Amino acid sequence: MLTREAAIKLARYGITVNTIEPGAADIGQKSGAPKPIRPRRERKPASFTRFPLGRVGKPEDVGGLVCLIASDASEFMTGSGIRLDGASMLF
């Protein structure tokens, strides 16, 4: 609701308001050192049953959407909440 209300109030100033709702993302270990990612064929299928695309998100996935929303290509989009979770919320 905050996104929608802000979009309504700020539209008169030409400001668009959208939210990104990311799901689980592999951002590396807490120490800051990136964790090695095993190739898909080495992963255990049971550990990824909650992720229909076979993996959790990557920072690049979110970054691509941020770039799209910040570009002129989405100048008419406002008040939107975009779920970016690889369909894991469908389970």
Secondary structure by P-SEA (a helix, b strand, c coil): caaaaaaaaaccccbbbbbbbcccccccccccccccccccccccccccccccccccccaaaaaaaaaaaacccccccccbbbbcccccccc
